[in-house]
């Protein structure tokens, strides 16, 4: 049995088509997995941000309270000196 060049080319085209279909199939699963990973990273980032920002906001509010307390004390101290 002899193979004509057209038969060999047709066989190669069919093989390439099958490989492209398999590659596209894998790309779909890779894209879905990448989306899942991105969601997980976003969730973990949000949780880390919450863990870091909560103490910082509490420290900020404590510093603001101390600042207002010291300003009020300084105002009272200056009014006593003036009398």
Rosetta blueprint (number, residue, H / E / L):
1 X L
2 X L
3 X L
4 X L
5 X H
6 X H
7 X H
8 X H
9 X H
10 X H
11 X H
12 X H
13 X H
14 X H
15 X H
16 X H
17 X H
18 X H
19 X H
20 X H
21 X H
22 X H
23 X H
24 X H
25 X H
26 X H
27 X H
28 X H
29 X H
30 X H
31 X H
32 X H
33 X H
34 X H
35 X H
36 X H
37 X H
38 X H
39 X H
40 X H
41 X H
42 X H
43 X H
44 X H
45 X H
46 X H
47 X H
48 X H
49 X H
50 X H
51 X H
52 X H
53 X H
54 X H
55 X H
56 X H
57 X H
58 X H
59 X H
60 X H
61 X H
62 X H
63 X H
64 X H
65 X H
66 X H
67 X H
68 X H
69 X H
70 X H
71 X H
72 X H
73 X H
74 X H
75 X H
76 X H
77 X H
78 X H
79 X H
80 X H
81 X H
82 X H
83 X L
